[in-house]
Amino acid sequence: MATIIYQSRQIHCDAILWDKDGTLLDFMQLWGQWAEQLLSRIEAFLQERGHSFTGHREKVMGTIYDPSGRLVGYDPRGPIAIASAPETIAILSWQLYSAGIPWDEAVRHITEFSRQAMEHMEQSKPVQPLPELVPLLDRCRQASIPMAVVTSDYTSEAIKHLRWSGLENYFTGMIGSDQVSAGKPAPDLALLACERLSVLPERTVLIGDSNADMQMGRQAGLACCIGISPTAGDTGHLPDADIVIQHYGELQIRSTE
């Protein structure tokens, strides 16, 4: 058992569950490149057939651009931040279907475009742990806290990204959306992780960066849901969090065994 200390609050727990993207890894560095590669391929495909996106480019996935058109951020409430991999394929396939492409062909094209974008990522391996994360993970390991990753990504992709970042060995469980029937905000990922770690949900803490993470944790009956939002004052997208931090230096870990 361990205690997580935030300001004057002490949270006793037997395990910690972590979201991956935006929680362990810098979201934009990893998925910004992928999104731009994918959107560019879709846009070119549509333009060749005399069509364009059904709305603004930034609304297709929830990407944010500066006046010059450079990708600078993402909507934490948008599909890029919350949607599972199958949901993302469906959202993007609808863009092609709206342009007159049969649904089965649309899904096939989007799946291939996504594969090509992933292949590009394989070459650059654009992963970066969040600031102050590794020292916190080290303290968790020293306190012998079991930890698992619960992500909307596929399990195989999550393992690969954590391997690229050097974080893989901190976690004894890796649960992707392909292992459950319902992804976030349903409780399935969290409950399966607790089962795999042999811990009670009410003795487990979740750390994530989206409100879907927080809702998942609440529905699973977890002890505490901690949201991370690096931008000062930008916490409105985490209404269901018990605690919101800006950086991992705000958390302290103490073994209580």
Buried (B, 14 or more C-beta within 10 A) or exposed (E): EBBBBBEEEEBBBBBBBBBBBBBBBBBBEBBBBBBBBBBEBBBEBBEEEEBEBEEEBBEBBBBBBEEEEEBEBBBBEBBBBBBBBEBBBBBBBBBBBEBEBEEEEBBBBBEEBBEEBBEBBEEEEBBBBBEEBBEBBEBBEEBEBBBBBBBBBBBEBBBBBBEBBEBBEBBEBBBBBBBBEEBBBBBBBBBBBBEBBEBBBEBBBBBBBBBBBBBBBBBBBBBBBBBBBBEEEEBEBBEBBBBBBBBBEBBEBEEEE
